[in-house]
Amino acid sequence: MKKISLFLLLLSTVFGTAQSVESYFETIRSNEAQLTAFFSQMPKGGDLHHHYSGSVYTEPLIAYAIKSNLYLNLETLEVQPEKSKEGNWETFEMIQKKGLLPLYQQKIIEKWSIKDFNGVSYPSDKQFFESFGKFQATIAPTFEQGLLELKNRAIKENVSYIETQLSTIPCDMNIADLSSFNEQLRVLVAQKDEKNFFKVLDQLYLAFTKRDAAKYAEKFNTDFVARMHKDLKMDDAQFTMRYQNFVLRFMEPVDLFKNLVIAFISTDTSPLLTGVNIVSPEDGETSMKDYELHMLMYKYCHSKFPKVRYSMHAGELTLGLVKPEELTWHINAAVYTAGANRIGHGVDLAYEKSSYELLRYMANNKIAIEINLVSNEFILKVKENRHPFSLYKEFGVPIVISTDDAGILRTNLVEQYVLLAKRYPQVSYKDIKEYVYNGIYFSFIEEEAVKQQLLSDLDRRFKVFEAQFPLR
């Protein structure tokens, strides 16, 4: 009898704590300051939709450009190590001598991020995507500093895992003789001739293999990622980092396929590389023209490397950005054709063909959706009830909350949860806790022991966090 009573007491204590957290959460959900304090202290599992170059804040990049005395284009505010023949370029040293450095620092930060963006003078989507090219010259030289910045910020924010899209894999393979295949591939896709499309990919795959595609993957894995990861001690008791490869949508088919094959080889041969994504504006001319072609390339690579998992940017579109009929099939193609394990953004879901069937399929097959509220609001002007978050939730699609590009967007993971709580009253504390754990459950971490340790750590940290309630 004593044992039963003790068990009931313990159960009521645990239940009472959970109820106290839930009750407190409901009383603060309309107050941003209180929500911010709550979510800042709450453990947060993984940030799974995360671009390295867009997540480092701009201030250290500007500091590097000044210290290295790079050239600045005074009109576009792009930096380069060498002076270009076109445009008005000056070194930072010369700008400083003229007493104009503070002025240009302010101008740069407004172009390299969304700080002080007024929403009137320039399209928000262009402001976002063009910023990457302006600071590109500062990214590679500051990788180590930037990774440590992300790690330290994550620890302070109670984020235990980041799966970042780090870099394209450098490759100087000569493929000029293969350029005739570009149009052939496009014609086969237009004709819906998947069989012969894959035969052409077989030829290209063999050509890349003979030209040492694996060498580029191995060099990237060992000489860059593994060395840097180890030297910087990225993994410790407080934090874990893994990396996704990615390819660029705007490239010609043969070049993109070459990079995709190398990225799959890289991911297949290193536990630190956990996925292969595809990036750059989805509404770009080549991105739209070749979208189905890209999905078939992923399908082919998956047949060669069945263990490799991948998340894909899909449906980062909205009405007015592209023609209405183009909103009906991108998520469908990423899920059904390419076989994506997770979907990034998925904003055009409500317009997708047979969207209810698609949602059921994603739910039944545990294909998670990466929700990026600040990003979708700034780039696409989609927020609150226009955002399909509620549809994903209603159908039971696994949800993960992520930042996308925290540096450019001047945000963090806490703000994503604050907006989630404020905008969607149907989201309970229990739901939010589920999304936090999803950030580990649906990660692409290969080592099961690492994943289980992160989950155990979340259990421990939530116990400490929830023990604070009721606050008084």
Long-range contacts (C-beta under 8 A, 24 or more apart in sequence): 17-466, 17-467, 17-469, 18-466, 20-466, 20-469, 20-470, 21-429, 21-466, 21-469, 22-428, 22-429, 22-430, 23-470, 24-469, 24-470, 24-471, 25-421, 25-428, 25-429, 25-432, 26-429, 29-421, 29-422, 29-425, 30-422, 32-418, 32-422, 35-417, 35-418, 35-421, 35-422, 36-414, 36-415, 36-418, 39-414, 39-417, 39-418, 39-421, 40-157, 40-158, 40-414, 41-158, 41-465, 41-468, 42-158, 42-417, 42-432, 42-436, 42-465, 43-158, 43-160, 43-436, 43-458, 43-461, 43-462, 43-465, 44-157, 44-158, 44-159, 44-160, 44-413, 44-414, 44-417, 44-436, 44-439, 45-159, 45-160, 45-161, 45-436, 45-437, 45-438, 45-439, 45-440, 45-454, 45-458, 46-159, 46-160, 46-161, 46-162, 46-163, 46-400, 46-439, 46-440, 46-443, 46-454, 47-154, 47-159, 47-161, 47-162, 47-163, 47-402, 47-403, 47-413, 47-439, 48-163, 48-311, 48-342, 48-368, 48-370, 48-400, 48-402, 48-439, 48-442, 48-443, 49-311, 49-344, 49-345, 49-370, 49-372, 49-400, 49-402, 49-403, 49-404, 50-162, 50-163, 50-164, 50-165, 50-402, 50-403, 50-404, 50-406, 51-164, 51-165, 51-279, 51-404, 51-405, 52-146, 52-147, 52-150, 52-164, 52-165, 52-166, 52-167, 53-132, 53-135, 53-136, 53-139, 54-131, 54-132, 54-404, 54-405, 54-406, 54-407, 54-408, 54-409, 55-150, 55-164, 55-403, 55-405, 55-406, 55-407, 56-139, 56-142, 56-146, 56-149, 56-150, 56-407, 57-113, 57-149, 57-406, 57-407, 57-410, 58-108, 58-109, 58-112, 58-113, 58-115, 58-135, 58-407, 58-408, 59-109, 60-142, 60-145, 60-146, 60-149, 61-112, 61-135, 61-138, 61-139, 61-142, 62-105, 62-108, 62-109, 62-112, 62-138, 64-138, 64-141, 64-142, 64-145, 65-92, 65-135, 65-137, 65-138, 66-92, 66-96, 66-101, 68-141, 69-93, 70-137, 70-138, 72-104, 72-108, 74-104, 76-111, 76-134, 77-104, 77-107, 77-108, 77-111, 77-112, 77-134, 78-133, 78-134, 78-135, 78-137, 79-134, 79-135, 79-137, 79-138, 80-137, 81-137, 112-408, 113-407, 113-408, 113-409, 113-410, 114-378, 114-408, 114-409, 114-410, 115-410, 117-378, 124-378, 124-379, 124-381, 125-281, 125-283, 125-321, 125-379, 125-380, 128-378, 128-379, 128-405, 128-408, 128-409, 129-280, 129-281, 131-408, 132-408, 143-228, 144-228, 144-231, 144-232, 147-228, 147-232, 147-234, 147-241, 148-232, 150-241, 151-232, 151-234, 151-239, 151-241, 153-412, 154-239, 155-238, 155-239, 157-412, 157-413, 157-414, 158-461, 159-239, 159-413, 160-238, 160-239, 160-240, 160-440, 160-454, 160-457, 160-458, 160-461, 161-239, 161-240, 161-241, 161-242, 161-439, 161-440, 161-443, 161-445, 161-454, 162-239, 162-240, 162-241, 162-242, 163-241, 163-242, 163-243, 163-244, 163-274, 163-275, 163-443, 163-444, 163-445, 164-241, 164-242, 164-243, 164-244, 165-243, 165-244, 165-245, 165-246, 165-277, 165-279, 166-225, 166-243, 166-244, 166-245, 167-224, 167-245, 167-246, 168-245, 168-246, 168-247, 168-248, 168-259, 168-263, 169-216, 169-217, 169-220, 169-245, 169-259, 169-262, 169-263, 169-266, 170-216, 170-220, 171-216, 171-258, 171-259, 171-262, 173-208, 173-211, 173-212, 173-213, 173-216, 173-258, 174-211, 175-207, 175-208, 175-211, 175-254, 175-255, 175-258, 178-204, 178-207, 178-254, 179-252, 179-254, 181-253, 181-254, 182-252, 182-253, 182-254, 185-253, 185-254, 185-293, 186-253, 186-289, 186-290, 186-293, 189-290, 189-292, 189-293, 189-296, 194-296, 197-296, 198-296, 198-300, 201-257, 201-297, 201-300, 204-254, 204-257, 204-258, 205-261, 205-300, 205-304, 208-258, 208-261, 208-262, 213-258, 213-261, 213-262, 213-265, 214-265, 216-262, 217-262, 217-263, 217-265, 217-266, 217-269, 218-269, 220-262, 220-266, 221-266, 221-269, 221-270, 221-272, 221-273, 225-270, 225-272, 225-273, 226-270, 226-272, 229-272, 235-450, 240-445, 240-450, 240-454, 242-272, 242-273, 242-274, 242-443, 242-444, 242-445, 243-272, 243-273, 243-274, 244-273, 244-274, 244-275, 244-276, 244-277, 244-311, 244-444, 245-273, 245-275, 245-276, 245-277, 246-276, 246-277, 246-278, 246-279, 247-276, 247-277, 247-278, 247-279, 248-278, 248-279, 248-280, 249-278, 249-279, 249-280, 249-281, 249-282, 249-284, 249-286, 249-287, 249-290, 249-294, 250-280, 250-281, 250-284, 250-286, 250-287, 251-286, 252-286, 253-290, 253-293, 253-297, 256-290, 256-294, 256-297, 257-297, 260-297, 260-298, 260-301, 261-301, 264-301, 264-304, 264-305, 264-308, 265-305, 267-305, 267-308, 267-310, 268-305, 268-307, 268-308, 271-446, 271-447, 274-309, 274-443, 274-444, 274-445, 274-446, 275-308, 275-309, 275-310, 275-311, 275-341, 275-444, 276-301, 276-308, 276-310, 277-310, 277-311, 277-312, 277-313, 277-344, 278-312, 278-313, 279-313, 282-313, 282-314, 282-315, 282-316, 282-317, 282-330, 283-317, 283-321, 283-322, 288-322, 288-326, 291-330, 291-333, 292-333, 292-337, 294-338, 295-333, 295-334, 295-337, 295-338, 296-337, 296-338, 298-337, 298-338, 298-339, 298-340, 299-337, 299-338, 299-339, 302-338, 302-339, 309-341, 309-444, 310-338, 310-340, 310-341, 310-342, 311-340, 311-341, 311-342, 311-343, 311-344, 311-370, 311-444, 312-338, 312-340, 312-342, 312-343, 312-344, 313-344, 313-345, 314-340, 314-343, 314-344, 314-345, 314-346, 315-343, 315-345, 315-346, 315-347, 315-348, 315-349, 315-352, 316-344, 316-345, 316-346, 316-347, 316-348, 316-376, 316-379, 316-380, 317-347, 317-348, 317-380, 318-347, 318-348, 318-380, 318-381, 318-382, 319-351, 321-380, 324-351, 327-351, 327-352, 328-352, 328-353, 329-353, 331-358, 332-358, 335-361, 335-362, 335-367, 336-361, 340-367, 341-367, 341-368, 341-444, 342-367, 342-368, 342-369, 342-370, 342-400, 342-442, 343-367, 343-368, 343-369, 343-370, 344-370, 344-372, 345-370, 345-372, 345-375, 345-376, 346-370, 346-388, 346-392, 347-376, 347-380, 347-382, 347-387, 347-388, 348-388, 349-388, 349-391, 349-392, 350-388, 350-391, 355-391, 356-395, 359-391, 359-392, 359-395, 359-397, 360-395, 362-392, 362-395, 362-397, 363-395, 363-396, 363-397, 363-398, 366-398, 366-442, 367-397, 367-398, 368-397, 368-398, 368-399, 368-400, 368-438, 368-442, 369-397, 369-398, 369-399, 369-400, 370-400, 370-402, 371-399, 371-400, 371-401, 371-402, 371-416, 371-420, 372-402, 372-403, 372-404, 372-416, 373-401, 373-416, 373-419, 373-420, 373-423, 374-403, 374-404, 374-409, 374-411, 374-415, 374-416, 374-419, 375-403, 375-404, 375-405, 375-409, 378-409, 383-423, 384-423, 387-423, 389-420, 389-424, 390-424, 390-426, 393-424, 393-426, 393-427, 393-431, 398-438, 398-441, 398-442, 399-434, 399-435, 399-438, 400-435, 400-438, 400-439, 400-442, 401-435, 401-436, 401-439, 402-439, 433-462
